[in-house]
Structures are given as structure tokens and as C-alpha cells.
Amino acid sequence: MVCIINRMIPSSIKSFLFQATSIIPLVFFRVVFGGIMLWEITRYFSHGWIKRYWIDPDIFFSFNGFHWLEPWSGNGMYYHFYALGILAIFIGIGFLYRISTVLFFLAFTYIFLLDKTNYLNHFYLISLLSFILIFLPANRKFSVDALLFPHIKSDWIPNWSIWWLKIQLGIAYFFGGIAKLNADWLQGEPMRAWLANRTEFPLIGKYFEQEWMVYIFSYGGLFLDLLIVPFLIIKRTRWAAFIIICCFHLMNAKLFKIGIFPWFMILATAIFLPLEKLYSNHNLTNKKPFQFSKLISYGIAIYLLIQITVPFRHLFLKGNVNWTEEGHRFAWHMKLRDKRSKVKFYIKDNESGEKVEINMKDHLSRRQLKKIGGKPDMLLYFSKYLRQTGESKGLEDFSVVVDAKCSLNGRKYQRLLNDKIDLSKQQYPLFSNAKWIKPLTTPLKE
């Protein structure tokens, strides 16, 4: 693997990665990251989400390989979020930076992995960025650490410290565009339906039901995601591209309820700007490059190789990923589809054939009820939970049957799963299609 990566990285790129550059953009990112994370954590307290998401539910939809993770008992989740808030402050001010970034990454990723119900692409991005920050020298300027330990002070950092962040943000943008290259999006769905429900939008809302506006939004979002990073890198187009991306995120903040994401992305994307000019007057051409490190180069290369390949995994599976959900997560499929569902679970007596409907509200929170319907892996998980519950009550010869119907992007409702099988005895394959998921055959409305 190391030999392959070594051949993949040209010497010119290796030299570029270890050139000296100003630390100011990295300090800016550190402060922004800590500040936005603190804001997000306070929102969880003010909205009562900690109790609603991690204390009240009876069941948590764990990720594969992380079923052993469970929420803290008692008031533990509140203490956990208090700790996250303190760590966010420490990162922002650069205090005990290395320890703080490691603990923040572990603590945030822990809550991210507890329940698929709460999966959001920007939470995934935050987890990745907090991991990257562990390895960056972001505390060597304008930090408490630099005051306490003057020997770490520096105006300079190697280029890779900034470009690792830039490339990670670029991956989120680019693959968000790649995901839009599907037949529904190119035909204006679900943007057509979303805009039709938001005609009260200031100034331009009155045009939201016009076809030309639908296609401006659909194709504008597509090309912006695909091209914004190259235009941010090119000096001549950098500021224009930044203004456009700011307008894009501000419009998203107004159109959709997506929390901190637009504000975080605006501030995070600012690292593409020449922020060092706001402070530093150093002549970079006179600063010697940092010593080349194979460990750093190969480590970053392996990380980026994983990030580039994972979003493509659904291409090796049959079917529409927005329908089957196989390969949908961790692929930057952001605000891409409108999926509605009608789901009923039954306990079937195999001897008599009698079926009893399960009241899902007795087991799931309101948020879980809203999220579970169109996601086969979560329906499978819940069916196995019902089997365990039934067996604990003394039931023996029974099946868990699921009647799940979904509508994708305005299509007529179609059956999502095979309703003739005992879903609780099925498995969710990692590298192939689940045979119990029915393929999408209903055409898009014209």
C-alpha cells in the first residue's frame, strides 16, 4: 500500500505540501470551529434535544459494528454535552489543544454513532474535521497554549495543514454535486415540490412555481457543488465564488431548517480566502520549507483515498440509492430527495396465521417514527427488536411482518419491502443488495 501511494504522489506535490504558509487561516478555522460547536451544543440544551434524542427512546438504531455503544445512564448525557461545550471552548481559545481535540472527536463521534435516526451529513463532516484538527498545529498562534508554552509559537505552518482541511471541505461540496447527477434531480425533483411549498420566500418566492425557476435551482445547485472549489482556488475568481457560496448557504438557511450547517460552511469555506493578509506581512518566499515526512504524507493520502472511494460504493450495487438507501450514508447525499412512507408492523402467529398490528408509538420516539419509514436497514433493526421483545414475553412460533410503502420524489406509493417474509430473520449485507428490498419500478410523475 505504501509503495502504491508513494508512486501516486508526485514529487512536486510532496514539495508543495511542506512549503511554509501563514498560520492565520488555521487559527481562524480553529476559533470558528470552537465557536460554532459551542453554539450547536447550547442549542441541544435550549431545545430539549438531549432528553428527546438520547434519554426518552427505548431503542437506538446503532450503526453496524457499534451496537455496543449505549447512551449514558441517568443524567450522563447532560454531563456529556457539558463536557463537549467545555472542550469546544478549549479548542476555540487553544487551551490544552491536543488533548481537547482528541476528546472532542471521541465525544462527538460517540453521540453521532449512537443512533442512525440522528444522522446528518454535517454531523459526519464535523466528526471528520474534529479528527483532522487533532493533527494540525492550530495552537501555535493566538492561543492560551502559546502563552503558557512560548516555545511552540510560530507564524508558519506546512501547507498540508491548510490543504487537508480545504480538500475535506472540497470533497463534501464535490460529492454533493455528484449525488445530484441522477434522473430525478435533472428533471427538477424534488426541488419542484419543495419550492411549490415555499412561495412566501421574499422577492423571488412568487416565481417558485415557474418551471424555469425550478431548473435554475436544480441545475444551479448541481453546478455550484461541482465547480465551487476550483473557483475558490483560482485567485481571479476566489472572491466572486465566495460571495456566491455565501448567498447559496444563506438561501438554504431561509428555505430549509438545517441548523448550523449553512453558517458553519460559510465560515469554514473562508479558509480558501487570503486571510493571512489581514494580519501577516511576512515574505513567504524567504521562509524555508518544512522537513518532508513520509508518515504525514502517506497518512493524509490514505485518509483522502478512503474519503474519495467511500461515496462511490453505491455504484457497485443495483437499484436507485435514494430508494434502497444502500450506500446512501457517508456519501454526501445532502438534501437530495423527498421520501414519504406508510409503515405497519405485525406479529404473525405462524400456526394460526393471525396477525396483530404493533403500535409503533409504544416503542419509538416521534423523531424515530418520522425517520424509520423509508430506511430498510432501520426497519430491519426494529423488526429484530420486536422479535427480542416477543421472545422475552414468551412468544415462540411467530414472524415479524412489515407492510412498508414509500413515495419517492412525488411518485405514487410503492411497496418498499417484501411483505411475505419474516423480516426479523433477514440480514443486511454489506457488499451486496438486500434481496428483501423491492426495486423501484414506479415512474416519476410528468
N, C-alpha and C positions, 0 to 999 in steps of 0.2 A: 504493500500500500504506500509506504513512504517513498519508494523508488518511483512509483507511478506519479505521485503528487509532485515529486521533485522535477520530473520531466514536464509536468503540466504548468509549472510556474516559471516563466521566462526570467532571465537574469535582470532585465530592465524593470520588471515588476518588483522583484526582490529588492532592487536598489531603491525604487520609489517608496516602498513600504517603510524603509528605515531612514528616509530623509527626515530632517528636523522640520517641525512645523510649530506654530504657536499653540500654546495650551489653552488659550482663551475660549475657543469653541467648545472644548471638552469641559471646561469649568462651567460654561453656560449650560451645557446639557446636564451636568450633574445637579446644578441648582434647580433647573426646570423639572427634572425627573423627581427630585425630592419634594418639591413644592406641589406638583400635580398629584403625586401619590398621597401626600398628606391630605390634600383636598378630597381625593376619592375616598380615603378612609373615613374622614369626617362625615361624608355622605352616607356611609353604611350605618353610622350611629344615628344620624338625624332622621333617616328614612325607616329605621327599624329593620333593616335588611339582615342583620346578623342573626336575630332571632328567627326571622321568617325563612331564611335560607338554610341555616345550619343547626338550629335548635328544635324548631317545631316539627320538621318532617320525620316520618317513621322510617323512611327508606331513602338511601342515597345511591344515585346511579354512578357507580365508580367506573373509572377507566380501566381497560384491560391491564393487568399486572399491578394494579394499585387498589385491589379490593381490601387489602389490609389497612388502608387509611380510613380513619374514622374521625368525626369531629370531637373536640374536647368535651368532656362531660361538664355538667353544672354551668358555671359562668366562664368556663375555659375559653370559649370562642371570643367573648368580650375581651378577656385579658390578651388573647392572641392579637386582636385588632389594635389594642392599646400599644402592644409591643411593635406592631407594624408601623403605627404612627410615629413612635419614638425613633425607630430605625429610619423612616423617611426623613425626619428632621436631621438625624445624624448624617445621612447621605448628602442632604442639601447643604449643610454647613461644613461638610468634610471632616467629621469627627469620628475617630476610630473607623476610618473609611473601609478598610479591607474587611474587618470583622462585620461592620454594618451591612455591606453589600452581600456578603455570603449569607448572613442571617436573613436579610430581606428576601433574597432569592429563594431560600429554602421555605421561609414562612409564607410568601406569596404563592409559590408554586404548590405548596400544601393545600391552600384553600382552593386553588384553581383545579386541583385533581380530585377534590372531594366529591364533586357531583357534576356530571355532564350537563345537567339542567342549566347550570350557570355558565356554560362555555360561551365565550365571546372571543372573536379574533383579536380584539385589542388587549384582552387579558393574556392571551397567548403571547402577543408581542411584548407586553410588559414583563412577562416571565423571561423571555429571551433577552431583552435589553438589560434586565437586572443581572442576568448571568454574565453578559458581556462586560458590564461595569465592574465586575469582580476583578477583571484582569487589566483594567485601564488605570493609568496613573492620574486620575482626575482630582486627587487631593494635594497636588504639589503647588497649587497656587490658590490664593484667596480661600483658605480653609483653616479650620482650627488645628488640624494636624500639622500644617506648615508653620503655624505659630509655636506649637509645642515641640516640634522636631524640625528645626530650621535646616538641617542637612538635606531634607527631601525637597526643598524649594527648587523650582525650576520654571523658566518661561517656555521651555521647549519640551516637546514630546515627539516620538516617532510617528510618521504618517499613518501607520496601521491603526493607531489608537483612534483616530478620527474616521478612517475609511471603513473600519469594521462596523461602526455604527451606521455610516452612510449606506453601506451595502445592505445591511439588515433592513433599514427603512426602505431602500430601493426594492428589495425582494417583496416586501408587503405591498407596495404600490404595484409593481410589475405583475405579480401573480394575481392581484385583484383584477387587473385588466385581462390577463389570460383567461380567468374564470368567466369573464363576460363574453368570451368568444363561443357562445352557444346559440342554438337556433332561436330559443325563446327571447333572449335578450336582444338579438339582432332584429327581431320582429316587434320590439317595443314592449315586451312583457318581462317582468311585472310593472315596469315603470308607468305604463299607461294606466293601470289600475291605481297605483299609488298617487299619481298626480291628480287623477279624477276626484280623489277624496281630499285634496288639499287646495282647492280653488280659492280659498281665502288668503293664500300667500300674498304678501304685499307686492304691489305693482304688476307682477307678471302672472299672478295666480289666475287671472281671467282667461289666460291663454292655455292653461294646463290641459284642457280637453281637446286642444287642437293637435292634429297628427304631427305637424311639423315641430311642435314643441316637444312632443313625446320623443321624437327621434333625435332632437338636439340634446335632450337629457341623456338618452340611452347611449348614443354614439359619442357624445361629449365626455361622459364618464369613462367610456371604454378607452378612447384615445388619450385622455388625461392620465389615466393609470399607467398606460403603456409607455408614454413619452415624457412624463413629468421629470423623472430623474435625469435622463440625458440633458434636458433643457436646464435643469438646475446645476448641472456640472459645467456646461458651456458658459463662459463668462459673459458673452454678449446677451444671452437670453435668461441669465440667472434671476435677475430681479423681476422681470416680467413673469417668469414661471412661478416665482414665489408668490407674487400678488395673485396670480390665477389660482394657485393651490389654496391660498388663504380664502379666497371667495368661494371656492368649492367646498371647503370644510365648514365655512360659516353658513352656507346654504343648507348643507346636510344637518347642521345643528338646529336649523329652523324647521326643516322638513321632517326630520326623524328624531325620535327620542333615543339617542345613542350616547348619553352620558358625557364623560370626559374626553372621549375619543377625538372629536374634531379639534378641541383646544390643545390636547396633547400633541396631535400630529402637526398642528401649525407651529408650535414652539419647537418640537423636535426637528422638524424639517428645516428650521432656521440654521442648523449647523452646516447646511450647504452654502450659507452666505459667508462673506469675508468678515466674520465677527472680530477677528484679531485687529482690524483697522480701527475699531472703536477704542482700543487701548494700546496695542503694541506698535512700536516704531522700529522694531528690530529689523536688521537686514538679514533675511533668511539665507541669502547666498553665501554669507560668511560663517554660517554655523555648520560645523562638521556633522555628518550623518551619524546615526546611532549604529552600534555594532550589530551586524546581522545575526539573527538567531533562528536556527533550524526549528527549534521547538515551537517558537511562536508562529513561524510561517506555516509549518505543517499543521499545527493545531487549528489555526484560523481556516486553512484550506479544507481540512476535514469537516469542520463545523459548517462552512458555506456549502460544501458538496452535499451534505445532508439536507440543508435548508433548500437547496435548489432541486433536489430529486424527490423529496417527500411530497410536494404539491402535485407531482405528476402521477402519483401511484394509481389514481382512479382511472387513468387511461389504459391500464392493463386489465381492467375489469369491464364486463359487459354492462350495458344499460346507462341510463341517464343518472349521473351522480346526484343531481338535485332531487331525484325521486328515490333512489335506493339508499342514499346517504353513505354509500360505501366509498371511503376516501374523501369525504366532504370536510371533515375537521382537519385542522393544521395545514390547510391548503389555500388560505386567504380568500375563501368564497364569501365575500363580505356584501351584505345587503343585496342579495342576488336573486332571490326567489320569494314567492308568496305561496305558502303551503298551508292549506286548511284540512282539518281531519275530523272524522267521526269514528270513535272507537268504543267498542264494548268488549269486556272480558267475561267469560263464562267458565264456571266449574261444571264439567260434564261427568256424570256418573256413567262409567263405561259399561256397566252391566245393564242398567235400565235405559240409558240414552238420555236421561233427564238432564236439562241444563239449568243452572241457576246463575243469573247475572250478578256480577260483582259490582258493588258501589265503589267506584274508584276514589270518590271523595273521602271514603273512610281510611284510605291508605296514603293518598298523595296530597301535597300542598297545591294551592291554586296555581302557582308558577309551574310546578311539575306537570299538572294536568294540561296546562297550555303547551308545554314543550314536548311532551312524550309522544303525542299522536302521530306525527309524521316521521318518526325516527325508529326504524325497525330494531336497531340494537337496544334501544331503551324499552321498547315493547317486549323484546325477548327477556331483558333483565327483570322486568316487572312480572312476567309470566313465571319465571323461576322463583321469584319472591312469593308469589301466590302458591306455588307448589310447596315450598317450605312451610308456609303458613298453614296450608291444608293438612300436610302430614303431621304438623305439630298438634293439630286438633283431632287426630285420629283417622283422617280420611285415608283410604287405601287405593282402590282401583278407580282413579279419576284422571281426567285430562283437563288441561287449561286451553280453551279455545278462544281465539281472538277474531273479532269481526272489525277490521280496520279498513276504512275507506278514506281516500285523500283526494284533494283537488290541488293541482299544481299550476300556478300562474293563470287561474281563471278557467281551467279545464273543468269538464264535468267530473263528478266524483267517480273514482275507480277503486276497486279493491287493491289494497297495498300488499296484504299477506295472504297466504294460503290458509283459509279458514277451516280446512278439513283435517288439519293435523293438530297434535298436541304440541303447542309452541314451547312449552316448558321443557321439552326433551330435545329441542334443537340446539345447535351450536352456531356461533357466529365465526365463520372462517376468516383468517387474517389475510390470506393471499388469493382468495377466490370468491366468487359470488355466492351469497346465501341462496340456496335453491328455494327456500320458503318465501322469498320476496318475489312478488309478481312483477313482471316487466311493465313499464309504462306503454300503454297502447292507445290511450285516449288522445286525439289530436288537439292542438291548440285552437281556441276559438278564433275565427277570422273576423 
